[in-house]
Amino acid sequence: MKLIGSLTSPYVRKIRVALLEKNLPFEFVVDSPWETSTHVPDFNPLGKVPALVTDDGETLFDSNIIAEYIELMTELKAASPNAASGLQLFPNDRLAALRVRQLVMLADGIGDAGVNIFLENRRPADKQYTEWIERQTGKITRGLDALERHASAGSRLGSDKLNLADVAAGCMLLWLDLRLASLNWREGHPALTSLVDRLAARPSFQQTTPPL
Ligand SMILES: N[C@@H](CCC(=O)N[C@@H](CS)C(=O)NCC(=O)O)C(=O)O
């Protein structure tokens, strides 16, 4: 398997962490879609990372499709001897799994709004659209409060076992530290802070820390 992505993208990190937690070997090809020399559009017509090239040569994109694929592959392998064991991304119960997927989308939505602000902030000051930034900030604020309610209901998000929602939230929130530190997301979110601190101590997160 070959994963194409940048070192800073929270969506790419979500998949790198999931693969490491599952003990699945993969080749990581560093490619930033913002560079003029990028090959990302060859793998994803939308020009976004992550993209995955499977051992069968199929190309998949969008982090959540890739997550579904690697979960499916490990389920199939689990039926065979010597299967790699590791993190189960979604609970077995289908309704519980739906709730985990909902929380993944919430974490991703916070990331999408954060990326929109980050890009807007890079435009010349007189060309920045303040109302747009405020709209995106509202999504992040409400999203963080919703995640906090879930995190404070248990030690994990949406399930009592580590799952893809924890990983997605951890990657998004650590990305906010990197790109939008002034949002100070930890303030008023003690359960999320505790969750992210525990996640950040895991080898899978330590091995995927973005360069400064
Ligand atoms: N929904 C997508 C989002 C991916 C995404 O937005 N990736 C950003 C990097 S953080 C990107 O590649 N942006 C390039 C672009 O929008 O042209 C996923 O989960 O894979």
The ligand as a Gaussian input file, in Angstrom:
#p B3LYP/6-31G(d) Opt

LIG

0 1
 N      -12.503000      15.335000       2.845000
 C      -11.116000      15.209000       2.463000
 C      -10.368000      16.500000       2.824000
 C       -8.929000      16.466000       2.342000
 C       -8.312000      17.859000       2.293000
 O       -9.008000      18.893000       2.325000
 N       -6.988000      17.872000       2.190000
 C       -6.287000      19.142000       2.039000
 C       -4.983000      19.118000       2.852000
 S       -5.306000      19.394000       4.548000
 C       -5.884000      19.309000       0.582000
 O       -5.378000      18.366000       0.001000
 N       -6.110000      20.492000      -0.001000
 C       -5.731000      20.793000      -1.338000
 C       -6.831000      21.455000      -2.113000
 O       -7.920000      21.699000      -1.543000
 O       -6.623000      21.757000      -3.296000
 C      -10.515000      14.010000       3.166000
 O      -10.982000      13.667000       4.274000
 O       -9.616000      13.362000       2.610000

